[in-house]
Amino acid sequence: MKTEMGELIVGAYLKQIEGCDFIEYNARPRGGGLKGLDELDVIGMNFETNTAYLCEVTTHLLGALYVDNKTTVERIAKKHLRQKDYAETYLKNFKYIRYMFWSPYVPVGYITTGLSELPDLELIIDKEYTKKIDELREIARRTTNDSGNDFFRALQILEHLR
């Protein structure tokens, strides 16, 4: 499965800012079957801090919306349960698990209220998303080495234009 640009953004953040040693995109639980269809967009692992990051990424530029507001909250809640199930099954050795939902734009109201009620889910949306991109831009401005992430490399090029 092709890695989407939004997923590369999250992967760059996990590597550059959170110090993850390993990033996996579009991870699927082992064994196939119906459970194997439940992909996780981005998983990051920081072995020094013993922290795993499980990230759902929705990069809808006109707003995170699946059919309608209620369906959107239900779908993201279901994905969050899959994150927790994956962590309980495969990431037992990590002391800390962080669950994140990343989206550049989520309309304020029903969706943001519903998502804020999901336990343990960090919302990286709207201004918080922009803040994370700004942190990446600052590192891109100060570095020139290729990290292996196409999004971050593009940021470096843009930040070093003369």
N, C-alpha and C positions, 0 to 999 in steps of 0.2 A: 504494500500500500504506500502510495506517495505521501511524503511528509509535507504538510501544509505550511504556509508561511507563518501563520500564527503559532504553530507548534515550534517552529524554528526560533521564533522570538522568545518563547518560554524556555526552550532549551538553552539559548544564549544566556538568559538571565540566571538560570540555575547554575550554569557553569561559571560565568564571569562574576556574579554577585554572591551566590550562595556557596560557591566552591565545590560543586558536585564533581566527583571523579568519573561518574558514569551517567550517561543520558540515554534513555531508550525511547523511541517514538513508536506510536501505534502498537503498543504491547498487547498481546493476547494471552489469556491464561492457557496453560498447557492442556493437552488432552482433546482439543477440538470439540465437536458437538456444539450444542447451543451456547454453552458457557464460553467456548472459544470464539464466539462472535462478539463478545463483550470487550471491545478494545479500550485501552486506556491511552489517552492522547500522548502524554509525556510523563515519564518516570525519571526522577533524578535521585542519585545516591551519593551522599557525602560520607565517606568512610571515616574521616577524621572526627566529625561531630556525631557520627552514628545516626544520621538523619536521612529519611527517605521522603521524597516529595512526589505526590501523585496529583497530576494536573489534568483537569478537563479544560479544553480550549475551544472557544466559539468566537470566530472572527467574522461576525456579520457586521459590516460597516454601517448598516442602517438600523442596527439594534439587534440584540440577542432575542430572537423570536422564532419559535417553532409553532406554526399554526395559529395559536392564540396564547394569551398570558398564562392561563391555567395549565395548558399543555407544556408550555416552556418550563414552568416551575416543576411540574411533575417529572418531566424528562431529565432535568438537571438533578433533581432529588434521586431519581433512579440511578443515574450515573455516579452520584456520590456514594450510594449504597454499594455499587460495584467497586468503587475505589476502596472502601472499607473492607469488603470481602477479599479483595486481592491482597491488601496489606495483611489481613489476618491469616491468609493462606500462605503467602510467599515471602513476607517481609518480617517475620517474627523476630529475627535477629537484630532488627533496628530498634534502638531505644526510643527514638522520636519519629513520628510520622506526621507529615503536614499534608493536608488535603486542600487543594486550591482550585478555584474556578477563575479562569482568565477570559476577559472579553473587553475590547476597547470601548464598547458602548452598550449599556443596558438601560432602557428607559426607566426612570424613577417612578415608583408606584407599586403596583401589584407584584411585578417580578422582583424588584429589589427587596420588597418586604418579605416575600415568600422565601427568597434565597437567604436572607439574613437569619431566618429561623432554622436553617439547616445546621445541626450541631457539628462543630469542628471544621466547617468549610470556610476557608479564607477566601474572601471575594477580592479579586484583583480586577476591578472594573473601573471604567470611566477615569476619573482623575488619578486614582491609584495606579491604574494601568499606564497612564501617561508618565507618572513619576518613575515607574520601573524602566520605561523606555529612556527617559532622561538619564537615569543612572547608567544604563548601557552606553548611551552616547558619550558620557563623560569618560568612561573607560576606553571606548573606541578612540576618542580624541587623544588619549595618552599612550596608546599602544599601537604597534605595527605588526606584531606576530600573528600569523594565521592560526586561529583556534579550531578550524575545521567546521565552523558553523557558517553557512552561506549568508544568513541574515547579518550576523555580527561582522563578517568580512565586508559586506556592503556598507554597513555603518562606518567602519574604519575608513573605507574609501571616501565616503561622503564627508567625514570629519577631517580628512587630510587634503581636501581639494585646496588648490592654491588660486 
